[in-house]
Amino acid sequence: MIARTGRALLRSLKDSTHVGAATLMLPVGQPTRALLRPIATLPGATDATDVALLGEWRNRHVKSFLTEFVANDARTAAWLTGAIHRDGGKILFMLDALDGTRLGHLGLGFIDWSESYGEADAIVSGGASPPGLMKEALQALLRWAREQLGLRTLAVRVRSDNPAVAFYEKVGFREIRRVPLTVKHQPGMVVWTEDATLARSDAYLVHMRYQER
């Protein structure tokens, strides 16, 4: 029942959020230091500034992703309105300062409603957030995922060569295993994939589980 309600809530948010009108704002910090605002993914209703910043920040942190490529506005908008909007197990939020400055984005993905499982996904800082704010923002998002979406198990996957491993540990994630990654170079893209058959690798995918404090 909770999973059904959570799935419906996620879909409703994505179908009703459009530029200039978010249907939900999650407070971050006590007292409130910032707000988490759903990023519009509805075709024809995306926010041009959100789109530009998502691409800019992705390009700045391209080595943190399993797929490395140069993002542009058209590609980012198509990703939002296509893959993200259609996927019933993904949602993205923009972290807004109280004065409206956009500081980074955070999301949930890979949700398995039947298992009440989900992952922190697409966590990227714009580089201007005050110390500790991204940590508080992710913890607020994870609380919402548990209390409103009914997700009992929360996890994250991150490349071992990404400094964000230490960030996730501060948030409350603990490593449960790491799997070797193999790299393939494609036209205009570098793709890293898990390969448990490898004896060693230049990078690993670190699987972490959230342990709320």
PEQUIVEN-V144076 format. One record per run of one state. SS is the DSSP state (alpha for helix, beta for strand, coil for the rest). FROM is the first residue (numbers start at 1). LEN is the number of residues. Records with the same first field share a line. If there is no record, write none. Layout:
# PEQUIVEN-V144076
SS=FROM-LEN ; FROM-LEN
This chain:
# PEQUIVEN-V144076
coil=1-1 ; 17-1 ; 19-2 ; 22-3 ; 29-5 ; 39-9 ; 61-1 ; 65-2 ; 69-4 ; 87-4 ; 98-4 ; 116-1 ; 126-7 ; 148-5 ; 160-4 ; 172-1 ; 187-2 ; 195-9 ; 211-3
alpha=2-15 ; 48-13 ; 62-3 ; 73-14 ; 113-3 ; 133-15 ; 164-8
beta=18-1 ; 21-1 ; 25-4 ; 34-5 ; 67-2 ; 91-7 ; 102-11 ; 117-9 ; 153-7 ; 173-14 ; 189-6 ; 204-7
